[in-house]
Amino acid sequence: MSYELLSKIHSPADVKALPDDQIPALCEEIREKLIDVVSVNGGHLSSNLGVVELTVLLHRVFNCPEDSIIFDVGHQCYTHKMLTGRYDRIDTIRREGGLSGFPKRKESPCDAFNAGHASTSISAAFGICKAKELSGDNSYTIAVIGDGSLTGGLAYEGLNNAGRYNKNFIIILNDNKMSISKNVGAMARYLSSMRMQPWYLRLKSRTERVLMKIPLLGKPIGNILKRSKSRVKHVLYRHTIFEKLGLSYYGPVDGHNIEELTNALNTVRRSKDPALLHVVTVKGKGYKFAEKDASTFHGIGSFNVDTGEPISSKQNFSDIFGEELCRLAEKDKRVCAITAAMRTGTGLVDFSKIYKDRFFDVGIAEEHAITYASGMAVGGMLPVFAVYSSFLQRGYDQIIHDAAMQWAHVVIGVDRAGIVGEDGETHQGVFDVAMLNAIPGVSILSPCYYDGLRASLSTALYDIEGVVAVRYPRGSEGYRPEDYETESVNYDIYGDQNADTLIVTYGRLFCEAVKAAEQLGAAGKNVCILKFCRIKPLDPAAIDFALKFKSVYFFEEGMRSGSISETMRRMLDERSYTGKYRERTVGEKYIHHASIASALSHLGLDAEGMVRMITEDD
């Protein structure tokens, strides 16, 4: 496709300059480009396809960057990037050194606020709007939030405050009936009822217009009705929850009808009060495979455009986790699974179908999930909460206060632990170990292989008390030497135990350590590897084993502060270790988007980096 219109868009001013009759063609070009780019690079497709018209018209009605557009999560910002001077780099999105898959203030002044996690946009936009007000800036601030993000508590904290104060403050509710998995809960049902019964909103608007046309009496009658607590007011001025919170509500409108949506955006732009525009869209719009299976195409790797089939479909750790949990649930009716809008991503699709009464999707509400699981545990069940490492961060207080302090037996499946790759800094799973390592009574298991994950999950449920985190990486298991036997739950020793150098690691990095040991052995230097699986608490016997080595090298795919390597250093010092101890971690920095292999290489945590560190010290 030539992208004749899209290639001429270098700024929002160019979007405004297009004749009205060319907007449908522009939207078609954008969809074609989105499908083309994501099919090669991977990324978020369904969410981006659903907001094409909305994004184009936002840039036609408002003036970016003077008017600030804040995208919730930010995974739907690809069209926005193409329209704000980055079309010529869109083929680099999510690639190392290229555009981020999320809004980044450093990339463009049109990216008003960095994002990556859900439910933040209203609070952030309200803060930006308040700062404008204090500095005398009358430009608009627009938060674009999906109905899925309204399952997160932070969204309501923002709504509770934002509706009381600011003018020139607009919330766009992008209602596509989904977050990643299908939306759940009372808010989903409420929005559904609003989509199905828009008649009362039209009645309200028409009543106001009729009253305003009555000379002298119309406006006073309207004001009386608005202030009244009578049944008449309830019929004519039925309030939405958003109006109760102080926002003027408009909609629902068809998010793919250009004329209707343009009129609606101009209407809220003229509103004197904080406003919420309810826009109904189709997730995956314009690509039949994404429309049919929006969850799969929400975040996807490279795929065949003609068939919709992924280029690679290897079994992964999430699949193994889901299979093992189903096996355990079959034997024990106390085993329950909890997810925070991530049924597909965490491998729980089969569990949700086979054990419907023991599967709970709580929406984007990790705090609730932890406390809910703690209540279930106190009630005698065996709850397992499956969550991405980066999303677990939102439930930190609940892990401490509601779970660990009262020794509630909650198992947390920490998916996407370690480097995750192209999603970048907001999604890297490098903080969970330092977070959990600081909490008394919490145990952490970090297997390297599928058999280790199966054993760890069973151990976590039946052999360890309190909160137990089982963490595992994104993707498939890595290199496994032929002479390596079944993965243990506490620790394994592999290699030459008579060597004077010991490599210590855990999780996925054991694969790199083995390759490093083979390279070092070929060069005449034998090493031994101490692989932890249970990384909190560390087994004292393993620390005693390390004492006999002249040099100990700890490699860890996590932050330095609060790391397991720090714990081991302290334990060695307590035993008066006199050898050389070196550690390499992520350090104290955020990791930008790149492939997992490239990120590990830059950090010196791949086999070559390990070899360099050890040989340079010799």
Secondary structure as GFF3:
##gff-version 3
##sequence-region A 1 618
A	DSSP	three_ten_helix	6	8	.	.	.	ID=ss1
A	DSSP	alpha_helix	12	17	.	.	.	ID=ss2
A	DSSP	three_ten_helix	20	22	.	.	.	ID=ss3
A	DSSP	alpha_helix	23	41	.	.	.	ID=ss4
A	DSSP	alpha_helix	46	50	.	.	.	ID=ss5
A	DSSP	alpha_helix	52	61	.	.	.	ID=ss6
A	DSSP	beta_strand	68	71	.	.	.	ID=ss7
A	DSSP	alpha_helix	78	81	.	.	.	ID=ss8
A	DSSP	pi_helix	82	86	.	.	.	ID=ss9
A	DSSP	three_ten_helix	87	92	.	.	.	ID=ss10
A	DSSP	alpha_helix	121	134	.	.	.	ID=ss11
A	DSSP	beta_strand	141	146	.	.	.	ID=ss12
A	DSSP	three_ten_helix	148	151	.	.	.	ID=ss13
A	DSSP	alpha_helix	153	162	.	.	.	ID=ss14
A	DSSP	beta_strand	169	175	.	.	.	ID=ss15
A	DSSP	alpha_helix	186	196	.	.	.	ID=ss16
A	DSSP	alpha_helix	199	212	.	.	.	ID=ss17
A	DSSP	alpha_helix	218	227	.	.	.	ID=ss18
A	DSSP	alpha_helix	231	236	.	.	.	ID=ss19
A	DSSP	alpha_helix	241	244	.	.	.	ID=ss20
A	DSSP	beta_strand	248	254	.	.	.	ID=ss21
A	DSSP	alpha_helix	258	269	.	.	.	ID=ss22
A	DSSP	beta_strand	275	280	.	.	.	ID=ss23
A	DSSP	alpha_helix	288	292	.	.	.	ID=ss24
A	DSSP	alpha_helix	317	331	.	.	.	ID=ss25
A	DSSP	beta_strand	335	339	.	.	.	ID=ss26
A	DSSP	alpha_helix	349	354	.	.	.	ID=ss27
A	DSSP	three_ten_helix	356	358	.	.	.	ID=ss28
A	DSSP	beta_strand	359	361	.	.	.	ID=ss29
A	DSSP	alpha_helix	366	378	.	.	.	ID=ss30
A	DSSP	beta_strand	382	388	.	.	.	ID=ss31
A	DSSP	alpha_helix	389	392	.	.	.	ID=ss32
A	DSSP	three_ten_helix	393	395	.	.	.	ID=ss33
A	DSSP	alpha_helix	396	398	.	.	.	ID=ss34
A	DSSP	pi_helix	399	404	.	.	.	ID=ss35
A	DSSP	beta_strand	411	415	.	.	.	ID=ss36
A	DSSP	alpha_helix	432	437	.	.	.	ID=ss37
A	DSSP	beta_strand	443	445	.	.	.	ID=ss38
A	DSSP	alpha_helix	450	462	.	.	.	ID=ss39
A	DSSP	beta_strand	468	471	.	.	.	ID=ss40
A	DSSP	beta_strand	491	495	.	.	.	ID=ss41
A	DSSP	beta_strand	501	506	.	.	.	ID=ss42
A	DSSP	alpha_helix	509	522	.	.	.	ID=ss43
A	DSSP	beta_strand	528	532	.	.	.	ID=ss44
A	DSSP	beta_strand	534	536	.	.	.	ID=ss45
A	DSSP	alpha_helix	540	546	.	.	.	ID=ss46
A	DSSP	beta_strand	551	555	.	.	.	ID=ss47
A	DSSP	alpha_helix	564	574	.	.	.	ID=ss48
A	DSSP	beta_strand	580	584	.	.	.	ID=ss49
A	DSSP	alpha_helix	596	603	.	.	.	ID=ss50
A	DSSP	alpha_helix	607	617	.	.	.	ID=ss51
###
